[in-house]
Amino acid sequence: METLKVSSKSNPNKVAGAIVGSLNKNEKLEIQAIGAGAVNQASKALAVARRFLSEEGKDLYAVPGFIEVEIDGETRTGISFKVYLTKKAE
């Protein structure tokens, strides 16, 4: 499963493109975000990715959860979105 790391400075449209590209290859991926700004950008990217996929008759669903990541010797808690490709609901 591919892992995308999103920061507060990530462009949601570019992340959405990466989400769609990854889902078209693997049908699942993980997005990791640490901090409120990063979670905000990841959420926006998921919304944009849904719009892109909708044009292809596809959809996605995301399952959020907590992760712990070590940064500079410090353990930080973040949010992980497990993202799965599905068919668009009629």
CYANA upper distance limits for C-alpha pairs under 8 A (distance plus 0.5 A):
  1 MET  CA     26 ASN  CA      7.83
  1 MET  CA     28 LYS  CA      6.94
  1 MET  CA     29 LEU  CA      5.72
  1 MET  CA     30 GLU  CA      7.43
  2 GLU  CA     22 SER  CA      7.81
  2 GLU  CA     28 LYS  CA      8.16
  2 GLU  CA     29 LEU  CA      5.50
  2 GLU  CA     30 GLU  CA      6.71
  3 THR  CA     29 LEU  CA      6.46
  3 THR  CA     30 GLU  CA      5.18
  3 THR  CA     31 ILE  CA      6.20
  3 THR  CA     32 GLN  CA      7.67
  4 LEU  CA     29 LEU  CA      8.18
  4 LEU  CA     30 GLU  CA      6.70
  4 LEU  CA     31 ILE  CA      5.23
  4 LEU  CA     32 GLN  CA      6.70
  5 LYS  CA     31 ILE  CA      6.30
  5 LYS  CA     32 GLN  CA      5.33
  5 LYS  CA     33 ALA  CA      6.61
  6 VAL  CA     10 SER  CA      6.50
  6 VAL  CA     15 VAL  CA      8.23
  6 VAL  CA     31 ILE  CA      7.51
  6 VAL  CA     32 GLN  CA      6.63
  6 VAL  CA     33 ALA  CA      5.70
  6 VAL  CA     34 ILE  CA      8.37
  6 VAL  CA     38 ALA  CA      6.29
  6 VAL  CA     39 VAL  CA      8.20
  6 VAL  CA     41 GLN  CA      7.73
  6 VAL  CA     42 ALA  CA      6.75
  7 SER  CA     33 ALA  CA      6.82
  7 SER  CA     34 ILE  CA      7.67
  7 SER  CA     37 GLY  CA      7.67
  7 SER  CA     38 ALA  CA      4.91
  7 SER  CA     39 VAL  CA      8.35
  7 SER  CA     41 GLN  CA      7.81
  8 SER  CA     35 GLY  CA      8.15
  8 SER  CA     36 ALA  CA      8.26
  8 SER  CA     37 GLY  CA      4.93
  8 SER  CA     38 ALA  CA      4.43
  8 SER  CA     39 VAL  CA      8.02
  8 SER  CA     40 ASN  CA      8.00
  8 SER  CA     41 GLN  CA      6.69
  9 LYS  CA     37 GLY  CA      8.46
  9 LYS  CA     38 ALA  CA      7.90
  9 LYS  CA     41 GLN  CA      8.36
 10 SER  CA     14 LYS  CA      8.30
 10 SER  CA     15 VAL  CA      7.63
 10 SER  CA     38 ALA  CA      8.11
 10 SER  CA     41 GLN  CA      7.10
 11 ASN  CA     15 VAL  CA      6.75
 11 ASN  CA     41 GLN  CA      7.77
 12 PRO  CA     16 ALA  CA      6.44
 12 PRO  CA     41 GLN  CA      6.15
 12 PRO  CA     42 ALA  CA      7.30
 12 PRO  CA     44 LYS  CA      6.40
 12 PRO  CA     45 ALA  CA      4.85
 12 PRO  CA     48 VAL  CA      8.01
 13 ASN  CA     17 GLY  CA      6.81
 13 ASN  CA     45 ALA  CA      6.62
 13 ASN  CA     48 VAL  CA      7.20
 14 LYS  CA     18 ALA  CA      6.85
 14 LYS  CA     45 ALA  CA      8.40
 15 VAL  CA     19 ILE  CA      6.62
 15 VAL  CA     42 ALA  CA      8.14
 15 VAL  CA     45 ALA  CA      6.24
 16 ALA  CA     20 VAL  CA      6.72
 16 ALA  CA     45 ALA  CA      5.16
 16 ALA  CA     46 LEU  CA      6.73
 16 ALA  CA     48 VAL  CA      6.35
 16 ALA  CA     49 ALA  CA      5.10
 17 GLY  CA     21 GLY  CA      6.59
 17 GLY  CA     49 ALA  CA      7.27
 18 ALA  CA     22 SER  CA      6.51
 19 ILE  CA     23 LEU  CA      6.55
 19 ILE  CA     29 LEU  CA      8.28
 19 ILE  CA     46 LEU  CA      8.22
 19 ILE  CA     49 ALA  CA      7.09
 20 VAL  CA     24 ASN  CA      6.56
 20 VAL  CA     49 ALA  CA      6.59
 20 VAL  CA     52 PHE  CA      7.99
 20 VAL  CA     53 LEU  CA      7.46
 21 GLY  CA     25 LYS  CA      7.06
 22 SER  CA     26 ASN  CA      6.52
 22 SER  CA     27 GLU  CA      7.75
 22 SER  CA     28 LYS  CA      7.98
 22 SER  CA     29 LEU  CA      7.49
 23 LEU  CA     27 GLU  CA      4.77
 23 LEU  CA     28 LYS  CA      6.03
 23 LEU  CA     29 LEU  CA      7.31
 23 LEU  CA     84 TYR  CA      7.70
 23 LEU  CA     85 LEU  CA      6.58
 24 ASN  CA     85 LEU  CA      8.43
 27 GLU  CA     84 TYR  CA      6.23
 27 GLU  CA     85 LEU  CA      5.43
 27 GLU  CA     86 THR  CA      8.45
 28 LYS  CA     82 LYS  CA      7.77
 28 LYS  CA     83 VAL  CA      5.95
 28 LYS  CA     84 TYR  CA      4.89
 28 LYS  CA     85 LEU  CA      6.70
 29 LEU  CA     82 LYS  CA      6.47
 29 LEU  CA     83 VAL  CA      5.77
 29 LEU  CA     84 TYR  CA      7.23
 30 GLU  CA     80 SER  CA      7.14
 30 GLU  CA     81 PHE  CA      6.08
 30 GLU  CA     82 LYS  CA      5.06
 30 GLU  CA     83 VAL  CA      6.43
 31 ILE  CA     42 ALA  CA      7.97
 31 ILE  CA     80 SER  CA      6.07
 31 ILE  CA     81 PHE  CA      5.53
 31 ILE  CA     82 LYS  CA      7.04
 31 ILE  CA     83 VAL  CA      7.99
 32 GLN  CA     78 GLY  CA      7.55
 32 GLN  CA     79 ILE  CA      6.41
 32 GLN  CA     80 SER  CA      5.07
 32 GLN  CA     81 PHE  CA      7.04
 33 ALA  CA     38 ALA  CA      5.67
 33 ALA  CA     39 VAL  CA      5.81
 33 ALA  CA     42 ALA  CA      7.51
 33 ALA  CA     78 GLY  CA      6.19
 33 ALA  CA     79 ILE  CA      5.86
 33 ALA  CA     80 SER  CA      6.95
 34 ILE  CA     38 ALA  CA      6.38
 34 ILE  CA     39 VAL  CA      7.23
 34 ILE  CA     76 ARG  CA      8.08
 34 ILE  CA     77 THR  CA      7.27
 34 ILE  CA     78 GLY  CA      4.77
 34 ILE  CA     79 ILE  CA      6.78
 35 GLY  CA     39 VAL  CA      6.78
 35 GLY  CA     78 GLY  CA      7.08
 36 ALA  CA     40 ASN  CA      6.61
 37 GLY  CA     41 GLN  CA      6.84
 38 ALA  CA     42 ALA  CA      6.65
 39 VAL  CA     43 SER  CA      6.60
 39 VAL  CA     79 ILE  CA      7.52
 40 ASN  CA     44 LYS  CA      6.81
 41 GLN  CA     45 ALA  CA      6.61
 42 ALA  CA     46 LEU  CA      6.75
 43 SER  CA     47 ALA  CA      6.94
 44 LYS  CA     48 VAL  CA      6.80
 45 ALA  CA     49 ALA  CA      6.51
 46 LEU  CA     50 ARG  CA      6.71
 47 ALA  CA     51 ARG  CA      7.10
 48 VAL  CA     52 PHE  CA      6.91
 49 ALA  CA     53 LEU  CA      6.61
 50 ARG  CA     54 SER  CA      6.43
 50 ARG  CA     59 ASP  CA      6.29
 50 ARG  CA     60 LEU  CA      6.79
 51 ARG  CA     55 GLU  CA      7.32
 52 PHE  CA     56 GLU  CA      7.86
 53 LEU  CA     57 GLY  CA      7.03
 53 LEU  CA     58 LYS  CA      5.52
 53 LEU  CA     59 ASP  CA      6.12
 53 LEU  CA     60 LEU  CA      8.28
 54 SER  CA     58 LYS  CA      5.71
 54 SER  CA     59 ASP  CA      6.41
 54 SER  CA     88 LYS  CA      7.35
 57 GLY  CA     87 LYS  CA      7.06
 57 GLY  CA     88 LYS  CA      5.93
 58 LYS  CA     85 LEU  CA      7.73
 58 LYS  CA     86 THR  CA      6.46
 58 LYS  CA     87 LYS  CA      5.00
 58 LYS  CA     88 LYS  CA      5.02
 59 ASP  CA     85 LEU  CA      6.52
 59 ASP  CA     86 THR  CA      5.66
 59 ASP  CA     87 LYS  CA      5.99
 59 ASP  CA     88 LYS  CA      5.32
 59 ASP  CA     89 ALA  CA      8.24
 60 LEU  CA     83 VAL  CA      7.21
 60 LEU  CA     84 TYR  CA      5.96
 60 LEU  CA     85 LEU  CA      5.02
 60 LEU  CA     86 THR  CA      5.91
 60 LEU  CA     87 LYS  CA      8.31
 61 TYR  CA     83 VAL  CA      6.25
 61 TYR  CA     84 TYR  CA      5.97
 61 TYR  CA     85 LEU  CA      7.25
 61 TYR  CA     86 THR  CA      7.86
 62 ALA  CA     81 PHE  CA      6.21
 62 ALA  CA     82 LYS  CA      5.91
 62 ALA  CA     83 VAL  CA      4.83
 62 ALA  CA     84 TYR  CA      6.88
 63 VAL  CA     81 PHE  CA      5.87
 63 VAL  CA     82 LYS  CA      5.56
 63 VAL  CA     83 VAL  CA      6.99
 64 PRO  CA     79 ILE  CA      7.21
 64 PRO  CA     80 SER  CA      6.07
 64 PRO  CA     81 PHE  CA      4.90
 64 PRO  CA     82 LYS  CA      6.90
 65 GLY  CA     79 ILE  CA      6.21
 65 GLY  CA     80 SER  CA      5.64
 65 GLY  CA     81 PHE  CA      6.89
 66 PHE  CA     77 THR  CA      7.29
 66 PHE  CA     78 GLY  CA      6.24
 66 PHE  CA     79 ILE  CA      5.21
 66 PHE  CA     80 SER  CA      6.26
 67 ILE  CA     77 THR  CA      6.18
 67 ILE  CA     78 GLY  CA      5.67
 67 ILE  CA     79 ILE  CA      6.31
 67 ILE  CA     80 SER  CA      6.61
 68 GLU  CA     75 THR  CA      6.84
 68 GLU  CA     76 ARG  CA      6.05
 68 GLU  CA     77 THR  CA      5.05
 68 GLU  CA     78 GLY  CA      6.65
 69 VAL  CA     75 THR  CA      6.08
 69 VAL  CA     76 ARG  CA      5.79
 69 VAL  CA     77 THR  CA      6.87
 69 VAL  CA     78 GLY  CA      7.79
 70 GLU  CA     74 GLU  CA      5.80
 70 GLU  CA     75 THR  CA      4.86
 70 GLU  CA     76 ARG  CA      6.56
 71 ILE  CA     75 THR  CA      6.79
 71 ILE  CA     76 ARG  CA      7.42
